[in-house]
Amino acid sequence: MPAISSPVAVVGGGAAGLTSALALARAGFDIALIAPSAPASSGRTVALFDGSARMLRALGLWQRIEPRAAPLERLTLIDDTGSLFAPPPATFAASEIGLDAFGWNIDLGDLQDALDAAVADEPRISRFHCAATGFESGADGARVTLSDGRVIATPLVIAADGGRSRLREAAGIAVREWSYPQTALTLVVRHSRDHRNISTEFHTREGPFTFVPLPGRRSSIVWVMRPDRAEELRAASDEELSALIEKRSHSFLGAIEAEGPRGFVPLRSVSARALTAPSLMLVGEAAHVFPPIGAQGLNLGLRDAATLADILSDARAAGSPLNHERVRRRYEQARRADVGLRAFSVDLLNRTLLSAFLPNDFLRGAGLLALESIGPLRRFVMRAGVAPPGSTPRLMRAEG
Ligand SMILES: Cc1cc2nc3c(=O)[nH]c(=O)nc-3n(C[C@H](O)[C@H](O)[C@H](O)COP(=O)(O)OP(=O)(O)OC[C@H]3O[C@@H](n4cnc5c(N)ncnc54)[C@H](O)[C@@H]3O)c2cc1C
């Protein structure tokens, strides 16, 4: 069977892969998207920062997303570790840095549906509902073998095939990988009090326990805890779990009612030692996996996708082959600092919570107090939390 040729192939139909395919298609590239349909909604949500929302607006997806998303206008951090140095709760408002909201929280299944529909309407994307089973690169590009035996020949493959990326492994890119003694319980709850569009994060000795607003009197919860405790909660009834959540959150949202499926995610980090190999570029969790702290994961994945669209458009305008080493180097340089900084900060915060070592408690408490009371530092950290310092990809600069 002759190979099917395509100027660019994207592998993976998660949010990072679909957004990469759309961003590149809108930049005028014809795309072979190798992506079996993703499983139905997990009941998990993602908080998307301002730049990610701008990108989704620029791609024409916002109308579908906005009615299902809740704005995150304020963020409250509460030290609930019982530490001697626990500072008072700190609240940060998006209006302090000139934004209506830090971001928007949406069910991952709703986001996935909106992306799937946009991909189906995009004439430049040919979707192959298959898995990629092989990847080889040579002097004139790459060949991707599909699970139905077909082969795609292309100068450049974008691997968005998730944290256990098969393509990353086939290309010989090594990873640094470690796990934490923690599991995240995820679920959606209803509550009797209004969340007032405030995301609330309790810092506990087992990890963060976070409520993120959804439309109406609903919030998504990410509750990071010891794996043995997560196992106990797997067996709890909805009523038992609701009562526990209400107690653990000091009833700040009133009565709690668990809704929908529960997810249990063991916490781990994966960091690819390189973001590219000949004829291959990594985006999303194929390049970096973090614990779900600070809502960084997909926001970084979308920045990968938007940056890639800029770099490949510039390469085409300059007449450079998309798989040229210079183009790969530009992507590595553009993404390294942002990915490295987020990985470092998430890991550090998580580790200081886990340790009951007094100097750590003191530093964390002093850090939060400084953030609460020093205006310029507050604003710097808020800005850095939602967007990386340095240049913003074009799709994330688009207005309204
Ligand atoms: C509890 C929790 C809360 C989170 N909250 C947030 C948040 O608030 N904000 C945020 O930004 N991020 C958050 N994240 C992170 C975010 O959910 C992930 O970063 C993001 O969903 C990953 O998307 P992805 O497309 O890179 O990977 P995936 O969603 O894993 O997609 C990879 C896709 O590739 C497909 N695939 C795999 N192998 C192949 C193959 N061989 N061929 C073809 N396809 C293949 C898979 O089927 C899958 O569809 C959270 C994560 C967790 C666990």
The ligand as an SDF file (V2000), in Angstrom:
LIG
                    3D

 53 58  0  0  0  0  0  0  0  0999 V2000
   -6.5960   16.0340   38.5130 C   0  0  0  0  0  0  0  0  0  0  0  0
   -6.0630   16.8910   37.3980 C   0  0  0  0  0  0  0  0  0  0  0  0
   -6.4550   18.2330   37.3200 C   0  0  0  0  0  0  0  0  0  0  0  0
   -5.9250   19.0400   36.3180 C   0  0  0  0  0  0  0  0  0  0  0  0
   -6.2900   20.3580   36.2630 N   0  0  0  0  0  0  0  0  0  0  0  0
   -5.7580   21.1540   35.3260 C   0  0  0  0  0  0  0  0  0  0  0  0
   -6.1090   22.5350   35.2470 C   0  0  0  0  0  0  0  0  0  0  0  0
   -6.9060   23.0360   36.0430 O   0  0  0  0  0  0  0  0  0  0  0  0
   -5.5470   23.3000   34.2670 N   0  0  0  0  0  0  0  0  0  0  0  0
   -4.6480   22.7810   33.3840 C   0  0  0  0  0  0  0  0  0  0  0  0
   -4.1580   23.5240   32.5270 O   0  0  0  0  0  0  0  0  0  0  0  0
   -4.3040   21.4840   33.4080 N   0  0  0  0  0  0  0  0  0  0  0  0
   -4.8350   20.6660   34.3490 C   0  0  0  0  0  0  0  0  0  0  0  0
   -4.5000   19.3410   34.3800 N   0  0  0  0  0  0  0  0  0  0  0  0
   -3.6060   18.8070   33.3400 C   0  0  0  0  0  0  0  0  0  0  0  0
   -4.3760   18.5600   32.0430 C   0  0  0  0  0  0  0  0  0  0  0  0
   -5.5690   17.8540   32.3000 O   0  0  0  0  0  0  0  0  0  0  0  0
   -3.4920   17.7930   31.0910 C   0  0  0  0  0  0  0  0  0  0  0  0
   -2.2580   18.4700   30.9740 O   0  0  0  0  0  0  0  0  0  0  0  0
   -4.0960   17.7150   29.6930 C   0  0  0  0  0  0  0  0  0  0  0  0
   -5.4280   17.2640   29.7320 O   0  0  0  0  0  0  0  0  0  0  0  0
   -3.2220   16.7730   28.8540 C   0  0  0  0  0  0  0  0  0  0  0  0
   -3.6200   16.8530   27.5150 O   0  0  0  0  0  0  0  0  0  0  0  0
   -2.7400   16.1380   26.3890 P   0  0  0  0  0  0  0  0  0  0  0  0
   -3.5310   16.3110   25.1310 O   0  0  0  0  0  0  0  0  0  0  0  0
   -1.3410   16.5970   26.4320 O   0  0  0  0  0  0  0  0  0  0  0  0
   -2.6960   14.6050   26.8240 O   0  0  0  0  0  0  0  0  0  0  0  0
   -3.8730   13.5330   26.8990 P   0  0  0  0  0  0  0  0  0  0  0  0
   -5.1370   14.1390   27.3490 O   0  0  0  0  0  0  0  0  0  0  0  0
   -3.3210   12.3810   27.6620 O   0  0  0  0  0  0  0  0  0  0  0  0
   -4.0870   13.1120   25.3960 O   0  0  0  0  0  0  0  0  0  0  0  0
   -3.2370   12.2300   24.7140 C   0  0  0  0  0  0  0  0  0  0  0  0
   -4.0650   11.5700   23.6400 C   0  0  0  0  0  0  0  0  0  0  0  0
   -3.2050   10.8040   22.8240 O   0  0  0  0  0  0  0  0  0  0  0  0
   -3.8430    9.5800   22.5310 C   0  0  0  0  0  0  0  0  0  0  0  0
   -2.8150    8.5890   22.1940 N   0  0  0  0  0  0  0  0  0  0  0  0
   -1.9720    7.9490   23.0400 C   0  0  0  0  0  0  0  0  0  0  0  0
   -1.1710    7.1160   22.3450 N   0  0  0  0  0  0  0  0  0  0  0  0
   -1.5250    7.2650   21.0270 C   0  0  0  0  0  0  0  0  0  0  0  0
   -1.0600    6.6790   19.8420 C   0  0  0  0  0  0  0  0  0  0  0  0
   -0.0740    5.7690   19.8340 N   0  0  0  0  0  0  0  0  0  0  0  0
   -1.6510    7.0400   18.6620 N   0  0  0  0  0  0  0  0  0  0  0  0
   -2.6390    7.9780   18.6350 C   0  0  0  0  0  0  0  0  0  0  0  0
   -3.1190    8.5570   19.7580 N   0  0  0  0  0  0  0  0  0  0  0  0
   -2.5630    8.2010   20.9380 C   0  0  0  0  0  0  0  0  0  0  0  0
   -4.6420    9.2490   23.7850 C   0  0  0  0  0  0  0  0  0  0  0  0
   -5.6960    8.3570   23.4730 O   0  0  0  0  0  0  0  0  0  0  0  0
   -5.1450   10.6330   24.1900 C   0  0  0  0  0  0  0  0  0  0  0  0
   -6.3870   10.9200   23.5630 O   0  0  0  0  0  0  0  0  0  0  0  0
   -5.0100   18.4980   35.3810 C   0  0  0  0  0  0  0  0  0  0  0  0
   -4.6280   17.1660   35.4580 C   0  0  0  0  0  0  0  0  0  0  0  0
   -5.1370   16.3650   36.4660 C   0  0  0  0  0  0  0  0  0  0  0  0
   -4.6930   14.9260   36.5400 C   0  0  0  0  0  0  0  0  0  0  0  0
  1  2  1  0
  2  3  1  0
  2 52  2  0
  3  4  2  0
  4  5  1  0
  4 50  1  0
  5  6  2  0
  6  7  1  0
  6 13  1  0
  7  8  2  0
  7  9  1  0
  9 10  1  0
 10 11  2  0
 10 12  1  0
 12 13  2  0
 13 14  1  0
 14 15  1  0
 14 50  1  0
 15 16  1  0
 16 17  1  0
 16 18  1  0
 18 19  1  0
 18 20  1  0
 20 21  1  0
 20 22  1  0
 22 23  1  0
 23 24  1  0
 24 25  2  0
 24 26  1  0
 24 27  1  0
 27 28  1  0
 28 29  2  0
 28 30  1  0
 28 31  1  0
 31 32  1  0
 32 33  1  0
 33 34  1  0
 33 48  1  0
 34 35  1  0
 35 36  1  0
 35 46  1  0
 36 37  1  0
 36 45  1  0
 37 38  2  0
 38 39  1  0
 39 40  1  0
 39 45  2  0
 40 41  1  0
 40 42  2  0
 42 43  1  0
 43 44  2  0
 44 45  1  0
 46 47  1  0
 46 48  1  0
 48 49  1  0
 50 51  2  0
 51 52  1  0
 52 53  1  0
M  END
$$$$
